[in-house]
C-alpha cells in the first residue's frame, strides 16, 4: 500500500477555514510551528489551532497547561503528587497488615468442633489447657514459627483472658513480624492485667520506636529503668530513642496522633496524666 503524501503547508495556506478542516494533530502542530517561526504575529489563528488540537485530542490541553507552569511550581506539584502516592501506598500497606494480622488473631481454631471442645472444659481444665497452649506458643516462638505461635497464644487467651504472659509473648511474635500495632495492643492488655510488666513495656517501647513514635518509646524505656536501673539493653534503647527524637522532625508530631494508656508506676506511686508523663530529654 502506497503511503499518502502529506499535505504541503505554507504560511499562506494557513487560515481559519484550513484549521476547521483539519483532523490531524500532527498537521496542526506543523502549522503552529510555521506561525511561531514567522514571529507569532497571528495570535488569534494560533489560538484557533491550539483549540482544534485539543478538540481532536483532549490530552493536548494537559500538555499545554504543563508547559505554562513555571519550573518551581511544576516541582511543587510533582512533589505533592509523589507524597500523596506514598501516603496512599502506606495506608494500603497498613490496611493489608491489619487484615492479615486480624485473620491470624481471630481464626485461632481449626474448626468449630475444636472450639466447642474448648468451651466444654471446666474452669479448672480451661486454665490447665491455657497454660499448655502458652507453652506450645513459647516453643513455636523459639523455633521461629511466629504465625503458629500467635495461634497458640490466641487459644491460650481464649481459655484464660487474664494470662498476661500470653499477651506479652504474642506481642513479641507481632513485633518480630513487624506488626507493630498489634504488638502495642497486646502489650496494653498485658499491662492492664499486670502494671509495670517490664517485658510488655519494653516490647511496646520497641514497637513505638519502630513506628517513629519516639516520645512514647522514651516514656516506656524510662519507666522500665525506674524499676530496673541496671538494665543495659533498655538503657541502649533509650539512648537510641532519644537520639532519633532529637534528629527527627517526627519526634513530636508522631506522638500526638493517638493516646497511650497510663501505666501505674509502683516504684514512686505516680500515674501518667492524660496517658503519658511529661519527660525531660
C-alpha positions in Angstrom: 0.0 0.0 0.0 1.5 3.3 -1.1 1.5 5.8 1.9 -0.5 9.0 1.4 1.6 12.1 0.7 1.4 14.7 3.5 -0.2 18.0 2.5 2.3 20.7 2.0 1.8 23.5 4.5 2.9 27.1 3.7 2.3 30.3 5.7 -0.1 31.5 3.0 -2.2 28.3 3.2 -2.9 28.6 6.9 -6.2 30.4 7.7 -9.3 29.8 9.9 -11.0 27.8 7.2 -8.0 25.5 6.7 -7.8 24.9 10.5 -11.5 23.9 10.6 -11.0 21.2 8.0 -8.0 19.5 9.8 -8.3 16.1 11.5 -4.6 15.6 12.2 -2.9 16.9 15.3 0.5 16.4 13.6 -0.5 18.7 10.7 -1.8 21.3 13.1 1.5 21.2 15.1 3.4 21.8 11.9 1.2 24.8 11.1 1.6 26.1 14.6 5.4 25.9 14.3 5.3 27.7 11.0 3.3 30.6 12.6 5.7 30.8 15.6 8.8 30.7 13.4 7.2 33.6 11.4 7.2 35.7 14.6 3.9 34.7 16.2 2.1 37.7 14.9 -1.2 35.8 14.2 -2.1 35.1 17.8 -5.9 34.5 17.1 -5.0 32.0 14.4 -2.5 30.3 16.7 -5.2 30.1 19.5 -7.6 28.6 16.9 -5.1 25.9 16.0 -4.5 25.1 19.7 -8.2 24.8 20.3 -8.6 22.5 17.3 -5.8 20.3 18.6 -7.5 19.9 21.9 -10.8 19.2 20.2 -9.1 16.3 18.3 -7.0 15.1 21.2 -8.1 16.3 24.7 -4.6 15.3 26.1 -3.2 18.3 24.2 -4.8 20.6 26.8 -2.9 19.0 29.7 0.3 19.2 27.7 -0.3 22.9 27.1 -1.1 23.6 30.7 2.0 21.8 31.8 4.2 23.9 29.5 2.7 27.1 31.0 3.6 26.1 34.6 6.9 27.6 35.8 9.6 25.0 36.8 9.3 25.8 40.6 5.5 25.3 40.6 5.9 22.1 38.4 8.3 20.7 41.0 6.0 21.5 43.9 3.1 19.8 42.1 5.3 16.8 41.3 6.5 16.5 44.9 2.9 16.8 46.2 1.7 14.1 43.9 4.6 11.8 44.9 3.9 12.5 48.6 0.2 11.7 48.1 1.0 8.5 46.3 3.4 7.5 49.1 0.6 8.1 51.7 -1.9 6.0 49.7 0.6 3.2 49.4 1.4 3.4 53.2 -2.3 3.3 54.0 -2.9 0.3 51.7 0.0 -1.5 53.3 -1.3 -0.8 56.9 -4.7 -2.0 55.8 -3.3 -5.2 54.4 -1.2 -5.7 57.6 -4.3 -5.2 59.8 -6.3 -7.7 57.7 -3.5 -10.3 57.8 -2.9 -9.9 61.5 -6.6 -9.9 62.2 -7.0 -13.2 60.4 -4.2 -14.6 62.5 -5.6 -13.4 65.8 -9.2 -14.2 65.1 -9.1 -17.6 63.3 -7.4 -19.4 66.1 -9.4 -22.6 65.8 -9.0 -25.2 63.1 -12.8 -25.8 63.0 -15.9 -25.2 65.1 -15.6 -28.7 66.7 -12.3 -27.7 68.3 -13.8 -24.5 69.7 -16.8 -26.4 71.1 -14.4 -28.9 72.8 -12.6 -25.9 74.5 -16.0 -24.4 75.5 -17.0 -27.7 77.2 -14.0 -27.7 79.5 -14.4 -26.9 83.2 -12.9 -23.7 84.5 -10.0 -25.6 86.1 -9.3 -27.6 82.9 -9.5 -24.3 80.9 -6.7 -22.9 83.0 -4.6 -26.0 82.6 -5.2 -26.1 78.8 -4.5 -22.4 78.6 -1.1 -23.0 80.2 -0.4 -25.9 77.8 -1.2 -23.7 74.8 1.0 -21.0 76.1 3.9 -23.4 76.4 3.3 -24.6 72.8 3.4 -21.0 71.8 6.7 -20.4 73.5 8.2 -23.4 71.7 6.9 -22.2 68.3 8.2 -18.7 69.1 11.7 -20.1 70.0 11.8 -22.1 66.7 10.8 -19.1 64.7 7.3 -20.3 63.8 5.8 -16.9 64.6 2.4 -17.3 63.0 1.9 -20.7 64.7 3.0 -19.1 68.0 0.3 -16.4 67.6 -2.3 -19.2 67.0 -1.3 -21.0 70.2 -1.3 -17.8 72.3 -4.7 -17.0 70.9 -6.0 -20.3 72.1 -4.4 -19.7 75.5 -6.1 -16.3 75.8 -9.4 -17.7 74.6 -9.3 -20.1 77.6 -7.8 -17.6 80.1 -8.2 -13.9 79.1 -6.2 -12.9 82.2 -3.0 -14.7 81.2 -0.7 -11.6 80.8 2.3 -13.7 79.7 0.4 -14.9 76.6 -0.4 -11.4 75.7 3.2 -10.3 76.2 4.6 -13.2 74.2 2.1 -12.8 71.4 3.2 -9.2 71.3 6.8 -10.4 70.8 5.7 -12.5 67.8 3.9 -9.5 66.4 7.0 -7.4 66.9 9.2 -9.9 65.1 6.6 -9.9 62.2 6.8 -6.0 62.2 3.1 -5.9 63.1 3.7 -3.0 65.5 0.1 -2.0 66.0 -1.0 -5.4 67.2 2.2 -5.7 69.3 1.2 -2.4 71.1 -2.4 -3.6 71.6 -1.2 -6.9 73.2 1.2 -5.1 75.4 -1.5 -2.7 76.6 -3.7 -5.7 77.5 -0.8 -7.3 79.4 -0.2 -4.1 81.3 -3.9 -3.8 82.1 -3.6 -7.1 83.9 -0.1 -6.5 85.4 1.0 -2.9 85.6 4.8 -2.3 85.3 5.2 -5.5 83.5 8.7 -4.6 82.2 8.8 -7.1 79.3 5.5 -5.7 78.0 6.8 -2.1 78.4 10.0 -3.0 76.6 8.2 -4.6 73.7 5.7 -1.8 73.4 8.6 0.7 73.5 10.4 -1.1 70.7 7.2 -1.1 68.6 6.8 2.7 69.2 10.5 3.2 68.3 10.0 1.2 65.0 6.9 3.4 64.2 8.9 6.6 64.9 6.8 7.5 67.9 9.9 8.4 69.8 8.2 10.2 72.7 6.2 7.1 73.7 9.2 4.9 73.3 11.3 7.1 75.6 8.4 7.0 78.1 8.3 3.2 78.2 12.1 2.8 78.4 12.3 5.4 81.3 9.5 3.6 83.2 11.5 0.3 83.0 14.7 2.0 84.2 12.9 3.3 87.3 12.2 -0.3 88.1 15.4 -1.9 86.7 18.1 0.8 86.7 20.8 -1.6 85.7 19.0 -2.9 82.6 21.7 -2.3 79.9 19.6 -3.3 76.9 16.8 -0.8 77.8 19.5 1.9 78.5 20.8 1.3 75.0 17.2 1.5 73.5 16.5 4.7 75.5 19.7 6.4 74.1 18.6 5.3 70.6 15.1 6.7 71.0 16.4 10.0 72.4 18.9 10.3 69.6 16.3 9.7 66.9 13.9 12.1 68.6 16.5 14.9 68.7 17.3 14.5 65.0 13.9 13.8 63.6 11.1 16.3 62.9 8.7 13.4 63.7 9.7 13.3 67.3 6.8 15.4 68.5 4.1 15.1 65.8 4.2 11.3 65.7 3.1 11.1 69.4 0.1 13.3 69.0 -1.9 11.0 66.8 -3.0 8.6 69.5 -3.1 8.1 73.2 -1.1 5.6 75.2 -2.7 4.1 78.2 -1.5 5.3 81.5 0.9 2.9 83.3 0.9 2.9 87.1 4.5 3.3 88.4 4.6 1.4 91.7 8.1 2.5 92.2 7.1 6.1 93.0 3.3 5.8 93.2 2.8 8.1 90.1 0.5 7.7 87.2 0.9 9.4 83.8 -1.6 12.2 83.4 -3.6 12.1 80.1 -2.0 8.9 79.0 1.7 9.7 79.5 4.0 11.7 81.7 6.0 14.7 80.5 9.6 13.7 80.2 12.8 15.7 80.2 15.1 14.9 77.3 
